[in-house]
Amino acid sequence: MTLSAAQFHRETSYRRDRMGGHFMDWANQPDVYKTYPGIEPIPLPREPALPAVPLFDLFAQNHAAVPRPELTAEDLSAILRLTHSLTAKARHPGGDFYYRATASAGALYPTEIYIALAGVKGLEDGLYHLSIARQGLSLLRSGKVLAAFPGSRPEQTAQEPRLTFFLTAIFFRSSWKYRDRAWRYHLLDTGHVLEHLVLTLKALALPYQPLADFEDRAVARLLGLDEKLEVPLAICRVNTAGGSPGFAVDFSLPALPSSFQQASRVAEREVDYPLPREAYEAGCLIKTNPPAPGNMVRLIGPEPKTWSPLPGFSSPVEALNLDRAVFSRRSRRNYVTTPLREESWQALWTSLALFEEMEQVEGWKPHQTLAVGCLAGQVEGVSPGFYLIDWVSKSLGLAAAGSFTRAMTGICLNQAWLSQAAVHFLFLGNPRHLDEQWGPRGYRHALLIAGRLGERLYLAATALGLGCCGIGALYDQEAAELLGLNPDSRLFYLVAVGPVKSLKSN
């Protein structure tokens, strides 16, 4: 029987009365750097020129770019530097810890990046794996690896450079700590990385097209993956315009060596947790019938009596550029009880509210798969309560008045620092409805979007000088009851934002 999204979410829910001790096998901790034995990574330019674009302008602007006639290795290095790189080092008694551009549950970093490129100056055409530790590319296949994109513009020449990014997740990296629940973090973490990629491409004025629906088996074969160990989750085409959103894999390509598949093995003794793999396999089937129109915020239960229009966008004067926000981003959670300024409240909501109109992906829209809300605790001029956003009308509604942050702190495994945060942003959905509309693939859509929006909050909070930290560990049923969700709906992800102690002390 195919595992549904609703079944997976229910089977991996946390309950107070069933939280047994979990032994962390520290001697078998997974390696967070994937390497290919016998392949020396090709170094990328170390100090590429980075775009100086204010972060909030990227949230607001429509993306009207045209393909570039030339792309270089330095361009690719700039994209990867802001998308998936090591950004700082901290010394600890047990060894050095390297911060990365994006957030990751448990700092386990399951996401890997592969790039198929053609016509990029300074690099051979082929398929590469990003070695994040070396800031280099490991060449896996030489030559043309993708067939022509269906529906490409007739005038597109073979010389016009193209990039296709493939984002994957290595199962055991997150399963080592989170066991069967890890599938949630695979999707959220990959969404984090995808959002960095998209914002960087916008900053460089490059055309892009994220893809969530594709033939998983074909992509896994192209990348040389053993799907028991590592799986493809998202694709982004770059420097193409017009035509069909699809692509085709050239099946005349030989299979990659089995040693390449084993490169996805990241620990000496890997435990097979079946539910993440089963959830992935169930979601490999793409439902071709178009979904019925629907707005997820209307399908989770709470119904605000009144909705107020969100304020118009204005970029905060002192906010950082994208590059500064990326390199400064941390999971900062030493919150203080200072109220969140009204300007920051509006800027955070704007960064979320404008997401949908910037993303027109494959005929489905974010509001059909995910609902967004928040628990406002300490915000200038805003009454404490549970609020929901309607992406379609760009309005905010009060679902329930009162202070909820302390109760939610207890539900989030009693992580006390959460109670001090000014706002808890909430990403919610109805797994049963997702199954009906898209099959189990819909769950992948919803959590990837939640991850992307969560990473937007990380960057926005950093640009505003605020703290931010995401939470995926919570007592699922208790959270649904606190928020008054209907029996089929759940809280997928929580991101806490608010003023923190001096950043020098973080």
Residue pairs with C-beta under 8 A, 6 or more apart in sequence:
2 282
2 285
2 440
3 275
3 278
3 279
3 281
3 282
3 440
4 282
4 431
4 432
4 435
4 440
5 279
5 282
5 283
5 431
5 432
5 434
5 435
5 440
5 442
5 443
6 431
6 432
6 434
6 435
6 488
8 183
8 275
8 278
8 279
8 282
8 431
8 440
8 443
9 431
9 443
9 476
9 490
11 180
11 275
12 180
12 181
12 183
12 184
12 275
13 475
13 476
13 477
13 490
14 181
14 413
14 473
14 474
14 475
14 476
15 475
15 476
15 477
16 475
16 478
22 179
24 177
25 176
25 269
28 176
28 267
28 268
28 269
29 176
29 267
30 108
30 170
30 172
30 173
30 176
30 266
30 267
31 266
31 267
32 107
32 108
32 109
32 173
32 266
33 131
33 132
33 133
34 112
34 129
34 131
34 170
34 263
34 264
34 266
35 131
35 133
35 138
35 263
36 129
36 138
36 140
36 260
36 263
37 259
37 263
38 259
39 138
39 139
39 140
40 138
41 131
41 134
41 136
41 137
41 138
42 123
42 128
42 136
42 137
42 138
42 139
43 134
43 135
43 136
44 73
44 76
44 77
44 80
44 135
44 136
44 137
45 73
45 74
45 77
46 77
46 135
48 74
48 75
48 77
48 78
48 81
49 74
49 78
50 78
50 81
50 82
50 323
51 78
51 200
51 203
51 204
51 322
51 323
52 321
52 323
53 202
53 203
53 321
53 322
54 315
54 319
54 320
54 321
54 322
55 199
55 319
55 320
55 321
55 322
55 325
55 459
55 460
55 463
56 313
56 315
56 316
56 319
56 347
56 350
56 351
56 460
56 463
57 315
58 199
58 202
58 203
58 322
59 313
59 350
59 351
59 354
59 355
59 358
59 456
59 460
60 313
60 315
60 350
60 354
61 202
62 357
62 358
63 202
63 207
63 208
63 358
65 202
65 205
65 206
65 207
65 208
66 207
66 241
67 156
67 160
67 207
67 239
67 240
67 241
68 161
68 206
68 239
69 160
69 161
70 121
70 161
71 119
71 120
71 121
71 161
71 163
71 239
72 120
72 121
72 122
73 120
73 121
73 122
73 123
74 122
75 120
75 204
76 115
76 117
76 120
76 123
76 163
77 135
78 200
78 204
79 163
79 197
79 200
79 201
79 204
79 238
80 113
80 130
80 135
81 101
81 135
82 101
82 196
82 199
82 200
82 203
82 322
82 323
82 326
83 101
83 102
83 113
83 193
83 196
83 197
83 200
84 100
84 101
84 102
84 111
84 113
84 130
84 132
84 193
84 196
84 197
85 100
85 101
85 132
85 135
86 98
86 99
86 100
86 132
86 133
86 135
87 99
87 100
87 101
87 326
87 327
87 329
88 98
88 99
88 327
89 96
89 97
89 98
89 99
90 96
90 97
90 98
90 99
91 97
97 107
99 330
100 109
100 132
101 196
101 326
101 327
101 329
102 111
102 189
102 192
102 193
102 196
102 329
102 455
102 458
103 189
103 192
103 329
103 331
103 454
103 455
103 458
103 470
104 110
104 111
104 185
104 189
104 192
105 174
105 178
105 185
105 188
105 189
105 470
105 472
106 174
106 177
106 178
106 185
108 173
108 174
108 176
108 177
108 185
109 173
109 189
110 169
110 170
110 171
110 173
110 174
110 182
110 185
110 186
110 189
110 190
111 167
111 168
111 169
111 186
111 189
111 190
111 192
111 193
111 233
112 129
112 130
112 167
112 168
112 169
112 170
112 230
113 129
113 130
113 132
113 165
113 166
113 167
113 168
113 193
114 127
114 128
114 129
114 130
114 140
114 165
114 166
114 168
114 223
115 127
115 128
115 130
115 137
115 163
115 164
115 165
115 166
116 126
116 127
116 128
116 145
116 146
116 163
116 164
116 166
116 222
117 123
117 125
117 126
117 128
117 161
117 162
117 163
117 164
118 125
118 144
118 146
118 158
118 161
118 162
119 125
119 158
119 159
119 160
119 161
119 162
120 161
120 163
121 161
123 137
124 139
124 142
125 142
125 143
125 144
125 145
126 139
126 140
126 141
126 142
126 143
126 145
127 139
127 140
127 141
127 145
127 222
127 223
128 137
128 138
128 139
128 140
129 137
129 138
129 140
130 136
130 137
130 138
131 137
131 138
140 223
140 224
140 256
140 260
141 253
141 256
144 250
145 222
145 250
145 253
146 164
146 222
146 247
146 248
146 249
146 250
147 247
147 248
147 249
147 250
148 248
149 237
149 240
149 243
149 244
149 246
149 247
149 248
150 243
150 244
150 246
150 247
150 248
151 242
151 243
151 244
151 246
152 240
152 242
152 243
153 241
153 242
153 243
156 240
160 239
161 239
162 237
162 238
162 239
162 240
163 237
163 238
163 239
164 235
164 236
164 237
164 238
164 247
165 197
165 235
165 236
165 238
166 219
166 222
166 223
166 232
166 234
166 235
167 190
167 193
167 194
167 197
167 232
167 233
167 234
167 235
167 236
168 190
168 223
168 225
168 230
168 231
168 232
168 233
169 186
169 187
169 189
169 190
169 230
169 231
169 233
170 229
170 230
170 264
170 266
171 182
171 186
171 228
171 229
171 230
171 231
171 273
171 276
171 277
172 229
172 265
172 266
172 267
172 270
172 271
173 266
174 182
174 185
174 186
174 189
175 182
175 271
175 273
175 276
176 267
176 271
178 184
178 185
179 273
180 273
180 274
180 275
180 276
181 472
182 273
182 276
183 275
183 276
183 279
183 280
184 447
184 472
184 492
185 472
186 233
186 276
187 233
187 443
187 444
187 447
187 448
187 450
187 451
188 447
188 448
188 450
188 451
188 454
188 470
188 472
188 493
189 451
190 233
190 234
190 448
190 451
191 234
191 447
191 448
191 449
191 450
191 451
191 452
191 453
191 454
191 455
192 451
192 452
192 454
192 455
192 458
193 455
194 210
194 234
194 236
194 448
194 451
194 452
195 451
195 452
195 453
195 455
195 456
196 326
196 455
197 208
197 236
198 208
198 210
198 236
198 452
199 322
199 459
200 322
201 207
201 208
201 236
201 238
202 208
203 322
206 238
206 239
207 238
207 239
207 240
207 241
208 236
208 237
208 238
209 236
209 237
209 238
209 240
209 245
209 361
210 234
210 235
210 236
210 359
210 361
211 234
211 235
211 236
211 237
211 245
211 246
211 247
211 361
211 362
212 234
212 235
212 361
212 362
212 441
212 444
212 445
212 448
213 286
213 362
213 441
214 232
214 235
214 246
214 247
215 249
215 286
216 227
216 231
216 232
216 280
216 284
217 227
217 284
218 249
218 251
219 232
219 235
219 249
220 227
220 231
220 232
221 249
221 255
222 249
222 253
223 232
223 256
224 255
224 256
224 257
224 260
224 261
225 231
225 232
225 261
225 264
226 261
226 262
226 264
227 277
227 280
227 281
228 272
228 277
229 261
229 264
229 265
229 270
230 264
231 280
233 444
233 448
234 448
235 247
237 245
237 247
245 361
245 362
279 440
279 443
282 439
282 440
283 439
283 440
283 441
283 443
283 444
284 441
285 439
285 440
285 441
286 439
286 441
287 437
287 438
287 439
287 441
287 442
290 363
291 364
291 368
291 437
291 438
292 437
293 368
294 368
294 433
294 437
295 367
295 368
295 390
295 391
295 392
296 367
296 368
296 369
296 370
296 371
296 428
296 429
296 430
296 433
297 367
297 371
297 372
297 373
297 388
297 389
297 390
297 391
299 371
299 430
299 433
299 489
300 371
300 428
300 429
300 430
300 485
300 486
300 489
301 483
301 484
301 485
301 486
301 489
302 386
302 388
302 399
302 400
302 483
302 484
302 485
303 399
304 387
304 388
304 397
304 398
304 399
305 397
305 398
306 397
306 398
307 390
307 393
307 395
307 396
307 397
308 395
308 396
308 397
309 393
309 394
309 395
310 346
310 349
310 350
310 353
310 389
310 394
310 395
310 396
311 346
311 350
313 350
313 354
314 346
315 347
316 343
316 344
316 347
316 463
316 464
318 465
319 347
319 463
319 464
320 328
320 462
320 463
322 459
324 463
325 459
325 460
325 462
325 463
326 459
328 462
329 458
329 459
329 462
330 462
330 506
331 458
331 468
331 469
331 470
332 461
332 466
332 467
332 468
332 469
332 500
332 503
332 506
333 417
333 418
333 421
333 467
333 469
333 496
333 500
334 417
334 467
334 500
334 501
334 505
334 506
335 417
335 420
335 421
335 422
335 467
335 496
335 498
335 499
335 500
336 420
336 498
336 499
336 500
336 501
337 378
337 420
338 378
338 422
338 498
338 499
339 378
339 379
339 380
339 422
339 499
340 378
340 379
340 380
340 422
340 423
340 466
340 497
340 498
340 499
341 380
342 379
342 380
342 381
342 382
344 464
344 466
345 376
345 379
345 380
345 382
345 423
347 460
347 464
348 423
348 425
348 457
348 460
348 461
348 464
348 497
349 389
349 396
351 456
351 457
351 460
352 372
352 389
352 425
352 453
352 456
352 457
353 389
353 391
353 394
355 366
355 391
355 452
355 453
355 456
356 365
356 366
356 367
356 391
359 365
359 366
364 438
364 445
366 391
366 449
367 390
367 391
367 392
368 437
369 429
369 434
369 438
369 442
369 445
369 446
369 449
370 427
370 428
370 429
370 446
370 449
370 450
370 453
370 492
371 388
371 427
371 428
371 429
372 388
372 389
372 391
372 425
372 426
372 427
372 428
372 453
373 386
373 387
373 388
373 389
373 399
373 425
373 426
373 428
373 483
374 386
374 387
374 423
374 424
374 425
374 426
375 385
375 386
375 387
375 404
375 405
375 408
375 423
375 424
375 426
376 382
376 383
376 384
376 385
376 387
376 422
376 423
377 384
377 403
377 404
377 405
377 421
377 422
377 423
377 424
377 498
378 384
378 422
378 498
379 422
379 423
383 398
383 401
384 401
384 402
384 403
384 404
385 398
385 399
385 400
385 401
385 402
385 404
386 398
386 399
386 400
386 402
386 404
386 483
386 484
387 396
387 397
387 398
387 399
388 396
388 397
388 399
389 395
389 396
389 397
390 396
390 397
399 483
399 484
400 483
400 484
404 424
404 482
404 483
405 418
405 419
405 421
405 424
406 419
407 482
408 418
408 424
408 479
408 482
408 494
409 415
409 416
409 418
409 419
411 474
411 475
411 478
411 479
411 482
412 418
412 471
412 473
412 474
412 494
413 473
413 474
413 475
415 471
417 469
418 424
418 471
418 496
420 498
421 467
421 469
421 496
421 497
421 498
422 497
422 498
422 499
423 496
423 497
423 498
424 494
424 495
424 496
425 454
425 457
425 494
425 495
425 496
425 497
426 483
426 491
426 493
426 494
427 449
427 450
427 453
427 454
427 491
427 492
427 493
427 494
427 495
428 483
428 485
428 489
428 490
428 491
428 492
429 446
429 450
429 489
429 490
429 492
430 486
430 488
430 489
430 490
431 443
431 488
431 489
431 490
432 488
433 488
434 442
434 443
434 445
434 446
435 442
435 443
438 445
446 492
447 492
447 493
450 492
450 493
451 493
454 470
454 493
454 495
457 468
457 495
457 497
458 468
458 470
458 495
461 467
461 468
461 497
462 468
465 503
466 497
466 498
466 499
466 500
467 496
467 497
467 498
467 499
467 500
467 506
468 495
468 496
468 497
469 495
469 496
470 493
470 494
470 495
470 496
471 493
471 494
471 495
471 496
472 492
472 493
472 494
474 491
474 494
476 490
476 491
479 490
479 491
480 489
480 490
480 491
483 491
485 491
500 506
